[in-house]
């Protein structure tokens, strides 16, 4: 199950399966909303993932970790000291019966990852509606973004990118 939360133009998600949940890019202003959703659906927060070091919002990962004891997962290049486990390309995150593969997707930042599973790609700020994430700060790189986009094009045609208020095809093929 996928539940999207919005704080302005910042989106976060709770992905759940078999009473376990994964919080993706949690926003500090939404902690009470996450708590209500987890309680209402009788979910145990198993992991918290920040897909990259955010410049546009304050993560609530540390707050959720303190309240739920769930470990924080971030890419091995993330400069954050709150990560409990450093993840890398091709690692897997198991949540209930769901499996999410970590794809290292640098370009927006050098620590950006995407999660691919259940036919969906959670791309953080790598893919946006009609655009891609900025590459001009936090060790971003247009060259790495180009390589990332080429890699994402190899995903199966039935993969959808979850971003904004719609679910769309991840990358157009030519």
C-alpha positions as a LaTeX table, in Angstrom:
\begin{tabular}{lrrr}
\hline
Residue & $x$ (\AA) & $y$ (\AA) & $z$ (\AA) \\
\hline
Unk1 & 0.00 & 0.00 & 0.00 \\
Unk2 & 1.26 & 3.49 & $-0.84$ \\
Unk3 & 0.23 & 6.57 & 1.12 \\
Unk4 & 1.44 & 9.95 & $-0.09$ \\
Unk5 & 1.84 & 12.98 & 2.18 \\
Unk6 & 2.47 & 16.56 & 1.03 \\
Unk7 & 4.05 & 19.55 & 2.74 \\
Unk8 & 4.00 & 22.28 & 0.12 \\
Unk9 & 5.91 & 20.88 & $-2.84$ \\
Unk10 & 7.72 & 18.26 & $-0.70$ \\
Unk11 & 6.29 & 14.77 & $-0.92$ \\
Unk12 & 6.83 & 11.82 & 1.37 \\
Unk13 & 5.43 & 8.33 & 1.48 \\
Unk14 & 4.61 & 5.48 & 3.77 \\
Unk15 & 4.91 & 2.16 & 1.97 \\
Unk16 & 3.39 & $-0.78$ & 3.78 \\
Unk17 & 2.92 & $-4.51$ & 3.48 \\
Unk18 & 1.77 & $-7.07$ & 6.04 \\
Unk19 & 1.63 & $-4.53$ & 8.91 \\
Unk20 & 5.18 & $-3.27$ & 8.34 \\
Unk21 & 5.93 & 0.19 & 7.01 \\
Unk22 & 8.73 & 2.17 & 5.42 \\
Unk23 & 8.74 & 5.99 & 5.63 \\
Unk24 & 10.34 & 7.65 & 2.60 \\
Unk25 & 11.56 & 11.26 & 2.81 \\
Unk26 & 9.56 & 12.16 & 5.94 \\
Unk27 & 8.98 & 15.90 & 6.46 \\
Unk28 & 9.24 & 17.49 & 9.91 \\
Unk29 & 5.83 & 19.19 & 9.62 \\
Unk30 & 4.05 & 15.87 & 9.06 \\
Unk31 & 5.11 & 13.85 & 12.12 \\
Unk32 & 1.60 & 13.86 & 13.62 \\
Unk33 & 0.11 & 12.79 & 10.29 \\
Unk34 & 2.52 & 9.85 & 10.05 \\
Unk35 & 1.73 & 8.82 & 13.63 \\
Unk36 & $-2.02$ & 8.90 & 12.98 \\
Unk37 & $-1.67$ & 6.92 & 9.77 \\
Unk38 & 0.57 & 4.27 & 11.34 \\
Unk39 & $-1.77$ & 3.88 & 14.34 \\
Unk40 & $-4.96$ & 3.83 & 12.27 \\
Unk41 & $-3.57$ & 1.11 & 10.01 \\
Unk42 & $-1.85$ & $-0.82$ & 12.83 \\
Unk43 & 1.53 & $-0.54$ & 11.13 \\
Unk44 & 4.97 & $-1.03$ & 12.64 \\
Unk45 & 7.52 & 1.42 & 11.28 \\
Unk46 & 10.37 & $-0.84$ & 10.21 \\
Unk47 & 12.63 & 1.62 & 8.35 \\
Unk48 & 13.02 & 5.29 & 7.55 \\
Unk49 & 14.73 & 6.29 & 4.29 \\
Unk50 & 15.91 & 9.70 & 3.18 \\
Unk51 & 16.52 & 9.38 & $-0.55$ \\
Unk52 & 19.09 & 12.19 & $-0.43$ \\
Unk53 & 20.32 & 15.00 & 1.77 \\
Unk54 & 17.49 & 17.50 & 1.45 \\
Unk55 & 18.08 & 21.19 & 0.82 \\
Unk56 & 14.38 & 21.98 & 0.43 \\
Unk57 & 12.94 & 20.49 & 3.62 \\
Unk58 & 13.77 & 19.38 & 7.13 \\
Unk59 & 13.62 & 15.63 & 7.53 \\
Unk60 & 11.74 & 14.12 & 10.45 \\
Unk61 & 13.83 & 10.94 & 10.28 \\
Unk62 & 15.50 & 11.56 & 13.66 \\
Unk63 & 12.16 & 12.32 & 15.33 \\
Unk64 & 10.53 & 9.18 & 13.93 \\
Unk65 & 13.56 & 7.10 & 14.91 \\
Unk66 & 13.32 & 8.37 & 18.48 \\
Unk67 & 9.58 & 7.64 & 18.69 \\
Unk68 & 9.50 & 4.29 & 16.88 \\
Unk69 & 13.03 & 2.90 & 17.13 \\
Unk70 & 13.16 & 2.36 & 13.38 \\
Unk71 & 16.63 & 2.63 & 11.82 \\
Unk72 & 17.41 & 5.40 & 9.36 \\
Unk73 & 18.80 & 4.27 & 6.01 \\
Unk74 & 20.78 & 6.62 & 3.78 \\
Unk75 & 23.24 & 6.20 & 0.94 \\
Unk76 & 26.84 & 5.55 & 1.90 \\
Unk77 & 27.85 & 9.00 & 0.55 \\
Unk78 & 25.32 & 10.89 & 2.70 \\
Unk79 & 27.02 & 13.36 & 5.01 \\
Unk80 & 24.33 & 13.03 & 7.67 \\
Unk81 & 25.40 & 11.60 & 11.01 \\
Unk82 & 21.93 & 10.28 & 11.86 \\
Unk83 & 22.02 & 7.31 & 9.48 \\
Unk84 & 22.03 & 3.95 & 11.24 \\
Unk85 & 22.78 & 1.99 & 8.10 \\
Unk86 & 24.52 & 3.09 & 4.93 \\
Unk87 & 22.98 & 1.56 & 1.85 \\
Unk88 & 24.33 & 1.27 & $-1.66$ \\
Unk89 & 23.35 & 0.34 & $-5.17$ \\
Unk90 & 21.49 & $-2.98$ & $-5.45$ \\
Unk91 & 20.83 & $-3.34$ & $-1.71$ \\
Unk92 & 17.33 & $-4.54$ & $-0.85$ \\
Unk93 & 14.92 & $-3.24$ & 1.75 \\
Unk94 & 12.32 & $-5.79$ & 2.84 \\
Unk95 & 9.05 & $-4.51$ & 4.28 \\
Unk96 & 6.49 & $-7.19$ & 5.02 \\
Unk97 & 6.10 & $-9.04$ & 1.74 \\
Unk98 & 7.43 & $-6.12$ & $-0.29$ \\
Unk99 & 10.97 & $-5.79$ & $-1.58$ \\
Unk100 & 12.48 & $-2.49$ & $-2.65$ \\
Unk101 & 15.73 & $-2.41$ & $-4.56$ \\
Unk102 & 18.07 & 0.53 & $-3.98$ \\
Unk103 & 19.24 & 2.23 & $-7.15$ \\
Unk104 & 22.07 & 4.73 & $-6.79$ \\
Unk105 & 20.87 & 7.74 & $-8.79$ \\
Unk106 & 23.37 & 10.60 & $-8.43$ \\
Unk107 & 22.92 & 13.87 & $-10.24$ \\
Unk108 & 20.57 & 15.93 & $-8.08$ \\
Unk109 & 22.96 & 15.22 & $-5.21$ \\
Unk110 & 25.86 & 12.80 & $-4.95$ \\
Unk111 & 24.03 & 10.73 & $-2.31$ \\
Unk112 & 20.70 & 10.33 & $-4.17$ \\
Unk113 & 19.00 & 6.96 & $-4.31$ \\
Unk114 & 15.74 & 5.72 & $-5.74$ \\
Unk115 & 13.70 & 2.78 & $-4.51$ \\
Unk116 & 12.29 & 0.35 & $-7.05$ \\
Unk117 & 9.68 & $-2.17$ & $-6.05$ \\
Unk118 & 6.09 & $-3.26$ & $-6.47$ \\
Unk119 & 6.20 & $-1.87$ & $-10.03$ \\
Unk120 & 6.96 & 1.63 & $-8.74$ \\
Unk121 & 10.02 & 3.84 & $-8.69$ \\
Unk122 & 10.33 & 6.28 & $-5.78$ \\
Unk123 & 12.84 & 8.70 & $-7.20$ \\
Unk124 & 13.14 & 11.36 & $-4.51$ \\
Unk125 & 14.00 & 14.52 & $-6.43$ \\
Unk126 & 15.76 & 12.80 & $-9.31$ \\
Unk127 & 12.65 & 12.72 & $-11.51$ \\
Unk128 & 10.06 & 15.47 & $-11.28$ \\
Unk129 & 6.88 & 16.04 & $-13.24$ \\
Unk130 & 8.17 & 17.29 & $-16.58$ \\
Unk131 & 11.72 & 17.79 & $-15.32$ \\
Unk132 & 14.58 & 16.48 & $-13.21$ \\
Unk133 & 16.06 & 17.66 & $-9.92$ \\
Unk134 & 18.45 & 20.59 & $-9.87$ \\
Unk135 & 22.13 & 19.70 & $-10.21$ \\
Unk136 & 23.71 & 22.97 & $-9.09$ \\
Unk137 & 24.18 & 22.33 & $-5.36$ \\
Unk138 & 25.16 & 19.64 & $-2.81$ \\
Unk139 & 27.64 & 17.96 & $-5.12$ \\
Unk140 & 25.06 & 17.68 & $-7.88$ \\
Unk141 & 26.31 & 16.94 & $-11.36$ \\
Unk142 & 24.65 & 17.30 & $-14.78$ \\
Unk143 & 26.93 & 14.54 & $-16.08$ \\
Unk144 & 25.88 & 12.15 & $-13.32$ \\
Unk145 & 22.23 & 13.11 & $-13.85$ \\
Unk146 & 22.57 & 12.22 & $-17.54$ \\
Unk147 & 24.05 & 8.82 & $-16.61$ \\
Unk148 & 21.29 & 8.27 & $-14.04$ \\
Unk149 & 18.58 & 9.03 & $-16.59$ \\
Unk150 & 20.14 & 6.59 & $-19.05$ \\
Unk151 & 20.14 & 3.94 & $-16.33$ \\
Unk152 & 16.51 & 4.58 & $-15.38$ \\
Unk153 & 15.53 & 4.13 & $-19.03$ \\
Unk154 & 16.49 & 0.47 & $-18.68$ \\
Unk155 & 13.73 & $-0.19$ & $-16.14$ \\
Unk156 & 10.84 & $-2.32$ & $-17.41$ \\
Unk157 & 8.21 & $-0.48$ & $-19.45$ \\
Unk158 & 5.56 & $-1.14$ & $-16.81$ \\
Unk159 & 7.51 & 0.73 & $-14.12$ \\
Unk160 & 5.79 & 3.86 & $-12.86$ \\
Unk161 & 7.41 & 6.83 & $-11.17$ \\
Unk162 & 5.69 & 8.06 & $-8.05$ \\
Unk163 & 6.06 & 11.83 & $-7.75$ \\
Unk164 & 3.70 & 14.67 & $-7.13$ \\
Unk165 & 0.01 & 13.86 & $-7.19$ \\
Unk166 & 0.16 & 11.43 & $-10.10$ \\
Unk167 & 1.74 & 8.16 & $-11.00$ \\
Unk168 & 3.38 & 8.34 & $-14.40$ \\
Unk169 & 5.54 & 6.26 & $-16.66$ \\
Unk170 & 9.06 & 6.54 & $-15.30$ \\
Unk171 & 11.04 & 7.38 & $-18.43$ \\
Unk172 & 9.98 & 7.69 & $-22.07$ \\
Unk173 & 11.71 & 5.32 & $-24.42$ \\
Unk174 & 12.73 & 6.16 & $-27.96$ \\
\hline
\end{tabular}
